[in-house]
């Protein structure tokens, strides 16, 4: 994922009716996005006019659609959804739920869409994939200026014959999705999992440290001390918010980071094991296979084949 600024301009505060004020990005969320093994790919650039609809079945990955021009409607029986989208709006379906896009303007209105896929780690439980809802929308009219500028730049690149345009679109989409996640985190009243934990200052402090330094020798006492809580109170609160015990989360995060490093193929398995705090390569291999269901070698081979 792309690096994020320390604040996102243009996000409205709760109850605010005037000009939007900057909204701080949680350091824990920023650290997670920076090390996130998440791939964002643009897969289609579509142009429609008149009456039209696009039927999307359930996908094995997340999906998103950016409206470049015109209007459209998104519908999904699976999640009881029906809403209107305008130019610059982004709809994200992180779990790939089936849905339909259809024209929502006059018969002579032209609509353009930029469509992409979100690929979370295949073998690790990623915190974002379990915390995001089935669908969320970022409205251009409500988003910050940075989001609007990125969306407009994507539309310009998609309409150009710029050399390397696919690479540019993927990079821009990667950053746009990061901003969309931060927008959701700042606006949503129904927070769960990771986003609920980020709202708790003590647990958020621990998450930030774990995300930034997964190779530290984390223990229950060290994490509880960082949160300034007793071990029992920390374990109970963390498990309540994250739906798993603290040490299990540390392990899951390490496996997620390890999968990214394995796919990048710049470090040996032994070097990855050492970076993530394991005493031996053999111990790391056993844990990785137990948690992910596959071996480090298989992940590296898949990445090489791709």
C-alpha positions as CSV (number, residue, x, y, z in Angstrom):
1,X,0.0,0.0,0.0
2,X,1.1,3.6,-0.6
3,X,2.3,5.8,2.2
4,X,-0.3,8.1,3.8
5,X,-0.1,11.7,5.0
6,X,-0.5,12.4,8.7
7,X,-3.8,13.9,8.0
8,X,-6.4,13.8,5.2
9,X,-7.7,17.3,4.3
10,X,-11.4,17.8,3.6
11,X,-13.0,15.2,6.0
12,X,-16.0,16.6,7.9
13,X,-16.1,16.2,11.7
14,X,-19.2,14.7,13.3
15,X,-22.1,17.3,13.3
16,X,-20.1,19.7,11.1
17,X,-22.0,21.7,8.5
18,X,-19.3,24.1,7.4
19,X,-16.0,23.5,5.5
20,X,-14.4,20.2,6.3
21,X,-11.5,20.1,8.7
22,X,-8.5,17.8,8.7
23,X,-9.0,14.4,10.2
24,X,-6.0,12.6,11.7
25,X,-5.1,9.2,10.4
26,X,-4.5,6.7,13.3
27,X,-0.8,5.8,13.4
28,X,-1.9,2.1,13.9
29,X,-4.0,2.2,10.8
30,X,-1.2,3.9,8.8
31,X,1.3,1.3,10.0
32,X,-1.0,-1.5,8.9
33,X,-1.6,0.0,5.5
34,X,2.1,0.6,5.0
35,X,2.9,-3.0,5.6
36,X,-0.3,-4.5,4.3
37,X,0.0,-7.4,1.8
38,X,-2.8,-6.0,-0.3
39,X,-2.8,-5.7,-4.1
40,X,-5.1,-3.3,-5.9
41,X,-5.5,-3.9,-9.7
42,X,-7.5,-2.0,-12.3
43,X,-9.2,-4.6,-14.4
44,X,-11.7,-2.7,-16.6
45,X,-12.5,0.7,-18.0
46,X,-16.1,0.8,-19.2
47,X,-18.2,3.3,-21.2
48,X,-22.0,3.1,-21.3
49,X,-24.8,5.1,-22.9
50,X,-28.5,4.7,-22.8
51,X,-30.1,1.8,-20.9
52,X,-27.5,-0.7,-19.5
53,X,-26.7,-2.9,-16.6
54,X,-23.7,-4.9,-15.5
55,X,-24.3,-8.1,-13.5
56,X,-21.4,-9.0,-11.2
57,X,-21.5,-12.5,-9.6
58,X,-19.8,-13.3,-6.3
59,X,-16.0,-12.8,-6.6
60,X,-13.1,-14.5,-4.9
61,X,-11.7,-11.0,-4.2
62,X,-12.9,-7.6,-3.3
63,X,-14.2,-5.2,-5.9
64,X,-14.5,-1.5,-6.4
65,X,-16.0,0.9,-9.0
66,X,-15.1,4.5,-9.5
67,X,-17.6,6.6,-11.5
68,X,-15.6,8.7,-13.9
69,X,-18.6,10.5,-15.5
70,X,-22.4,10.3,-15.5
71,X,-24.5,8.5,-13.0
72,X,-25.3,4.9,-12.1
73,X,-27.1,2.8,-9.5
74,X,-25.6,-0.1,-7.6
75,X,-27.9,-2.8,-6.3
76,X,-27.2,-6.0,-4.3
77,X,-29.8,-8.4,-2.9
78,X,-27.0,-10.1,-0.9
79,X,-26.5,-7.1,1.2
80,X,-29.9,-5.3,0.8
81,X,-28.3,-2.4,-1.0
82,X,-29.5,0.1,-3.5
83,X,-27.9,3.5,-4.0
84,X,-27.3,6.2,-6.5
85,X,-23.7,7.1,-7.5
86,X,-22.5,10.3,-9.2
87,X,-19.2,11.2,-11.0
88,X,-16.3,10.9,-8.6
89,X,-18.0,8.5,-6.2
90,X,-16.3,5.2,-5.3
91,X,-18.2,2.1,-4.2
92,X,-16.2,-0.7,-2.5
93,X,-17.3,-4.3,-1.9
94,X,-14.4,-5.7,0.1
95,X,-15.8,-9.3,0.1
96,X,-16.8,-9.5,-3.5
97,X,-20.6,-9.7,-2.9
98,X,-22.7,-10.1,-6.0
99,X,-24.2,-6.9,-7.3
100,X,-25.6,-5.1,-10.3
101,X,-24.7,-1.7,-11.8
102,X,-27.2,0.0,-14.1
103,X,-27.8,3.3,-15.7
104,X,-29.5,5.9,-13.6
105,X,-29.7,9.0,-15.8
106,X,-31.4,9.9,-19.1
107,X,-31.1,7.5,-22.1
108,X,-28.6,9.8,-23.8
109,X,-26.4,10.2,-20.7
110,X,-22.9,8.7,-20.9
111,X,-21.4,6.9,-17.9
112,X,-17.9,5.8,-17.5
113,X,-16.6,3.4,-14.8
114,X,-13.1,2.4,-13.7
115,X,-13.3,-1.1,-12.1
116,X,-10.8,-2.9,-9.9
117,X,-10.0,-5.8,-7.7
118,X,-8.8,-5.9,-4.1
119,X,-6.6,-8.9,-3.3
120,X,-6.1,-9.5,0.4
121,X,-3.5,-12.1,1.5
122,X,-4.6,-15.5,0.4
123,X,-3.3,-17.4,3.4
124,X,-3.5,-15.0,6.4
125,X,-6.4,-13.5,8.2
126,X,-5.9,-9.8,7.3
127,X,-7.3,-7.3,9.9
128,X,-8.9,-5.1,7.2
129,X,-10.7,-7.9,5.4
130,X,-12.6,-8.8,8.6
131,X,-13.2,-5.2,9.8
132,X,-14.6,-3.7,6.6
133,X,-18.4,-4.0,5.9
134,X,-19.8,-5.8,2.8
135,X,-20.1,-2.4,1.1
136,X,-19.1,1.2,1.7
137,X,-19.2,4.3,-0.5
138,X,-17.0,7.4,-0.6
139,X,-18.9,10.4,-2.0
140,X,-16.9,12.9,-4.0
141,X,-19.1,15.7,-2.6
142,X,-18.2,14.7,1.0
143,X,-14.6,13.5,0.5
144,X,-11.4,15.5,1.0
145,X,-9.7,17.4,-1.8
146,X,-6.9,14.8,-2.0
147,X,-9.4,12.0,-2.7
148,X,-11.1,14.1,-5.4
149,X,-7.8,15.0,-7.0
150,X,-6.7,11.3,-7.1
151,X,-10.0,10.2,-8.6
152,X,-9.8,12.9,-11.3
153,X,-6.2,11.9,-12.0
154,X,-7.3,8.3,-12.5
155,X,-10.0,9.4,-15.0
156,X,-7.4,11.5,-16.9
157,X,-4.9,8.6,-17.0
158,X,-7.6,6.1,-18.2
159,X,-8.5,8.5,-21.0
160,X,-4.9,9.0,-22.1
161,X,-2.4,7.1,-24.1
162,X,0.2,7.6,-21.4
163,X,3.1,5.1,-21.5
164,X,2.8,2.7,-18.6
165,X,-0.8,3.8,-17.9
166,X,-1.8,0.4,-16.4
167,X,1.0,0.7,-13.8
168,X,0.0,4.3,-13.1
169,X,-3.7,3.4,-12.7
170,X,-2.8,0.6,-10.3
171,X,-0.6,2.9,-8.2
172,X,-3.3,5.6,-8.1
173,X,-5.9,3.0,-7.2
174,X,-3.8,1.7,-4.4
175,X,-3.6,5.2,-2.9
176,X,-7.2,5.9,-3.5
177,X,-8.2,2.7,-1.7
178,X,-6.0,3.7,1.3
179,X,-7.8,7.1,1.4
180,X,-11.2,5.3,1.2
181,X,-10.3,3.1,4.1
182,X,-9.3,6.2,6.2
183,X,-12.5,8.0,5.1
184,X,-14.6,5.0,6.2
185,X,-12.7,4.8,9.6
186,X,-13.4,8.4,10.3
187,X,-17.1,8.4,9.4
188,X,-18.5,5.1,10.3
189,X,-20.6,4.9,13.5
190,X,-20.8,1.1,13.4
191,X,-17.2,0.1,14.0
192,X,-16.1,-3.5,14.4
193,X,-12.9,-5.4,14.8
194,X,-9.9,-3.3,13.9
195,X,-11.8,0.0,13.6
196,X,-13.4,-0.5,17.0
197,X,-10.0,-1.2,18.5
198,X,-8.5,2.0,16.9
199,X,-11.1,4.0,18.8
200,X,-9.7,2.7,22.1
201,X,-6.5,4.8,22.8
202,X,-4.9,2.1,24.9
203,X,-5.5,-0.8,22.5
204,X,-4.7,1.4,19.5
205,X,-1.3,2.2,21.1
206,X,-0.5,-1.6,21.2
207,X,-1.7,-2.2,17.7
208,X,0.5,0.6,16.4
209,X,3.5,-0.9,18.0
210,X,2.8,-4.4,16.8
211,X,2.1,-3.2,13.2
212,X,5.3,-1.2,13.1
213,X,7.5,-3.8,14.8
214,X,6.1,-7.3,14.3
215,X,9.5,-8.9,15.1
216,X,9.7,-7.5,18.6
217,X,9.5,-10.2,21.3
218,X,5.9,-9.4,22.2
219,X,4.4,-11.0,25.3
220,X,1.2,-10.5,27.2
221,X,3.0,-8.6,30.0
222,X,4.9,-6.3,27.5
223,X,1.7,-5.5,25.6
224,X,-0.3,-4.9,28.8
225,X,2.4,-2.6,30.2
226,X,2.4,-0.6,26.9
227,X,-1.4,-0.2,27.3
228,X,-1.0,0.7,31.0
229,X,-3.4,-2.0,31.9
230,X,-3.4,-5.1,34.0
231,X,-2.8,-8.4,32.0
232,X,-6.3,-9.6,32.6
233,X,-8.0,-6.3,31.8
234,X,-5.9,-5.9,28.6
235,X,-6.5,-9.5,27.4
236,X,-10.3,-9.1,28.0
237,X,-10.5,-5.7,26.3
238,X,-8.3,-6.7,23.3
239,X,-10.2,-9.9,22.7
240,X,-13.6,-8.1,23.0
241,X,-12.6,-5.6,20.3
242,X,-10.5,-7.7,18.0
243,X,-12.3,-11.0,18.4
244,X,-9.1,-12.9,19.1
245,X,-6.6,-13.0,22.0
246,X,-3.6,-10.6,21.8
247,X,-0.9,-13.2,21.1
248,X,-3.0,-14.8,18.4
249,X,-3.3,-11.4,16.7
250,X,0.5,-11.0,16.9
251,X,0.9,-14.4,15.2
252,X,-1.7,-13.6,12.5
253,X,0.0,-10.3,11.8
254,X,3.4,-11.8,11.5
255,X,2.2,-14.4,9.1
256,X,0.5,-11.7,7.0
257,X,3.8,-9.7,6.9
258,X,5.7,-12.9,6.2
259,X,3.5,-13.7,3.2
260,X,4.2,-10.2,1.8
261,X,8.0,-10.7,2.2
262,X,7.8,-14.2,0.7
263,X,6.1,-12.8,-2.4
264,X,8.6,-10.0,-2.8
265,X,11.3,-12.7,-2.9
266,X,14.0,-10.3,-1.7
267,X,14.8,-12.1,1.5
268,X,15.5,-15.8,2.2
269,X,13.1,-17.7,4.4
270,X,15.7,-17.7,7.2
271,X,16.1,-13.9,7.0
272,X,12.3,-13.5,7.1
273,X,12.2,-15.7,10.2
274,X,14.8,-13.7,11.9
275,X,13.2,-10.4,11.0
276,X,9.9,-11.5,12.5
277,X,11.5,-12.7,15.8
278,X,11.6,-16.5,15.4
279,X,14.5,-18.4,16.9
280,X,15.0,-20.6,13.9
281,X,13.9,-21.1,10.3
282,X,12.4,-24.4,11.2
283,X,10.2,-22.9,14.0
284,X,9.0,-20.2,11.6
285,X,8.2,-22.8,8.8
286,X,6.1,-24.9,11.3
287,X,4.2,-21.9,12.6
288,X,3.6,-20.4,9.1
289,X,2.1,-23.7,7.8
290,X,0.0,-24.2,11.0
291,X,-1.5,-20.7,10.7
292,X,-1.8,-20.3,6.9
293,X,-2.3,-23.9,5.9
294,X,0.5,-23.8,3.4
295,X,4.3,-23.7,3.4
296,X,6.6,-20.6,2.8
297,X,8.0,-22.4,-0.2
298,X,4.5,-22.8,-1.7
299,X,3.8,-19.1,-1.3
300,X,7.1,-18.2,-2.9
301,X,6.5,-20.6,-5.8
302,X,3.0,-19.1,-6.4
303,X,4.4,-15.6,-6.5
304,X,7.1,-16.7,-8.9
305,X,4.6,-18.3,-11.2
306,X,2.4,-15.2,-11.1
